[in-house]
Amino acid sequence: MRKYLLPAVAVLFLSCKENKKHNTSETEVITKTDTLKLPAPNEKASRNKFSNVIGWPAGKAPTAPEGFTVTRFAENIKSPRNMIQAANGDVFVVLSNSERTKTEKIKNDISGKSDAEVDGKSANRIILYRDANKDGVAESSSVFLDNLNQPYGMLIIKDQFYVAHTDGLWVYPYKEGETKITKPGKKIVNLPAGGYNNHWTRNLIANKDQSKIYISVGSGSNVGENGMENEVRRANILEVNPDGSGEKIYGSGLRNPVGMSWNPVTGELWTVVNERDELGDELVPDYLTSVKKGQFYGWPYSYFGKNEDPRRKGEKPDLVAKTIVPDVPLGSHTASLGLAFYIGNQFPEKYKNGAFIGQHGSWNHSSLVGYKVAFVPFAKGKASGAYQPFLTGFIANKEKGDVYGRPVGVLQIADGSLLVADDVSGIVWRVAHNKK
């Protein structure tokens, strides 16, 4: 059970849940105050527990709340990470290789196929899926783009298809409905690559009138231990024009921002951020937050507001003093990656305008945490309660560290259902509500 100590003046939402269906017992805290009191940092208390991916058995699926059905939209894919949908209903799924420890590799793929046989024998490509009969299962697929360099973010603006490789933003000519891009692309923004613990993801989102593109770039280190001169343009969300010009830092001090989405009520840009490691099990909380233009969010000098990191203590008091407190803590080491605000009409009303978050799961924690899709309710554009489990069952045996899969990207598609990319098991799940 997570414990956060807060003064009486703190704004607090506390949710203690005993959910037999999800087999969870959780205490979650949401707070928005500079006076949040977290446990004392303790570098000696840092513990690691890596997950052991065993894959999903035939006929088994993650668990959703009562009234929902979880099915396989697509499977036998190598490392599905992120997804977008075109106006005509085409679903694009980006597949990316990254370095994994031996304990993170799948022991037995559900199909009995080896890594080399899954999804046409490679990742680092984009697959286009079509569900023409709208039964919730993609009946056709094609390799839309291939031979990419650790792609993650995708974006369609008119007749252009953007892909964020780990080292740059590329743009390709695009025509809606085509099943493969054959013409060469162009690199329009160079991005810093490499660095700490697979902070390779570069996500993309455009503003409403598509006049600006936002690129998330994670840090190249845990807490700047390799020198901040090596962190130029990193731990930021960058803003550029559609042609790649006019680059500005939109938000900074964001250690590893990955998922980005627009708040449907306020119009603000929101992101989920992976916070730093090696300060103990309960530090530092990953978070969901609005991103204020030109503002600083702490990394690496402080965390969750003005809590100074002992490894950088006293270095930048001016930056610490102006650090913005993030909106919603999501649990420490949960590896919160995917983000989608729900604006559909299929799910019950309580999900309307709330945020779904793909939590890939921990390694720098003495027990497995994360490994689920979480939900944060919103009211009038603001978080209105604690984050809560929505899609669970990814952990097969917590003591042994066995997991069936690990969720990453989340996408609400046109019919109002939710797609979830489960990278290590090679499945895209579809979560639909059973309307009466």
PyMOL commands that set and color helices and strands:
alter all, ss='L'
color gray80, all
select helices_A, chain A and resi 43-45+102-104+115-121+196-198+228-230+317-321+349-351
alter helices_A, ss='H'
color red, helices_A
select strands_A, chain A and resi 12-19+24-31+52-53+68-74+80-85+91-95+125-130+140-145+153-157+160-165+168-173+186-190+204-206+213-217+236-240+248-252+257-262+269-273+285-290+295-296+302-303+307-308+328-332+336-341+355-359+372-376+378-379+382-383+388-391+395-397+402-403+407-412+418-422+427-433
alter strands_A, ss='S'
color yellow, strands_A
deselect
rebuild
show_as cartoon
